[in-house]
């Protein structure tokens, strides 16, 4: 990390290390153990991440495969800081709509490889980590249920934090050609 980050945050630079799916897998296993459920009992896996292992397959699909969650659908949701909140409400809505009974919600980020650790305006705010929760349709009402939710996003052309996306426009036709052939 940069000198400022080292002195003021106590954080350690993670470097290459584990990918977002590795971090998320560990959290997913712990959440399943805490819930007393097996991967096979899951109906859906939602992973909130802005730092996926790769463009495709989805990080959720990688976690699904490593868990052996053979009966679960899986997808990523990208909303950066609010990602877990959006993933949690999406999972709750899948249960409320009767589309799923057990949903694994994982938040996993691997920002250490994307940031400039000498830029103290962002390096101390972003990091690597994960967390997970299992939502079930049979949770006791009023004890562990979310009663309501409201998701909003500011309408603005000016954002406090930005990380430029990768520009793959030149490479995309070549990638598609390789995938099709």
N, C-alpha and C positions, 0 to 999 in steps of 0.2 A: 504494500500500500504506500501511499504518499506519506511524507513526514507528518503533516498536519493530522491526517486520519489516524495514524499510529498513536500520536501523543494524546489526542482528544477523544477518541471513541472507545479505545480498548478492543476494537475489532481486529480480527486477523484476516489477512487476504487468503482466500481459499484456493485461488489459482485453478488449474485444470480440474482436478478432483472429480467428484461425482457429478452426474448430470441431474437436471430437474427431475427426471423420472426416477432416478435412484433415491433422491431425497423424498419424493412423493411416495415411493414404494414402501419405504420404512415407516412413514406416517400412516399409510393405508393399513399395513399389517398391524400396527399398534391399535388403530381405531377398530379394526375387525376383532382383535383379541379382546379389547375393552367391551365391545358389544356382544361378545360370545357368538359371533357368526363366522361362517366359512365364506370364502370367495365365491363358491358355487351358488350361494344363496342370494347374491346381488343381482338386481335387475338393471342397474344403471351406474355408470361411473362418470363423474364430471370433474375435470381437472381445470382449476383456474391457474393460468400461467401466462406470463408475458415473455417468458424465456424458455420456450419449448426446446427439446433436444434437437429437433429438426422441423422443417415445414410439414412434412408428412412422413410416416404416419403420425397421428396425434399422440401427444404424451400420454393421454388417457388410454389409448390403445396399447401403448408400450407397458404401462402399469397393469392393464387388464391381462395381457399375456403373461407377464411375470408373476402375477397373482394366481393365474389359472381361473379367472372369473369367466368361465365359458358361457354363462347365461346372460351376461351383462352387455348392454349397449355401452358405448364409451365415446366421449367427445371432449374437446378442449373449449374453454371459454376464456377470452382475453379481455380483461377490463382493468389490468394493472392493479393499482392499490385497492380498488373496490371489487376485485375479482372474486374473492371468497364470498362476499355478500351477495353478488349476482349469482354465483354458483349455488349457494345455499338456498336462495329463493327459487331458483330454477328447479332444484331437486325437490323442494317442498311442493312446488306447483305440479311436478310429475306425479307425486304421491296423491295430491288433492284431486288431480284429474283421473286417477285410477290407472295410470299408465305404468306405475311402478309401486312396489311395496317396500323395497330396500334400495337405498341410493347411497353410494359412497361419494362424498364430496372431499376433494383434495385441493389444497393450495400448495404449489411448489414453484419456487423461483431460484434461478441460478444466474444472478446478475454479475457475479465477480468476473466473469469472462467478457462482459460487455462494457464495463465502465472504465473510465480513466481514473485511476486511484489517486492521481495528483490533483484532480478537480474537486476541491473541497465543497463545492456547491451541491454536488450530488452523491459523491462517494460515501459520505457518512450516513446517507439516508437509505441507500439500497444495499441489499445483501443477499445471501443464500439462505434458504430455509424452507420448511414445509410444515403442514399441519393437515389433519383429516378428521372427519366426523362421519358417522353412519346415521342416516335418517331412516326411520321405519314407520310404516303405516300404523303399527300397533303401539306406538309410544303413548304412555298415559297422558290423557288430555289435561292441560293446565299445568302439568309438572315439567315436561321437557319439550313442549310444542311451541313453535313460533305462532303467535296469535295473528299478527299482521306484519306487513312489510311495506315500505315505500322506497322505491329506488328513483333517484334523480341524478342528473348529470348537468353540469354547468354548460350553457351555450356560450362558447367563447372561442375566439381565434387566438387567444393568448393563454398559454398554459405555463404553469410554474416550472414544470420539469419536462424535458423532451429527450428522447433518444431516437436519433434518426434511424429509419428502417433501412434494411439492406435493399439495394437496387439490383434486382435480378431480371430486369426487362430484356437485356441482351442475351442472357443465358436461358431464359424460360423456353424458347422454341427448341433449343438443344436438349433441355431436360425432358420436355414432353416427348420429343422424338425418341430418346433413349427409353423412356417408360413404355411407349407404345410398341416399340420393336422387340 
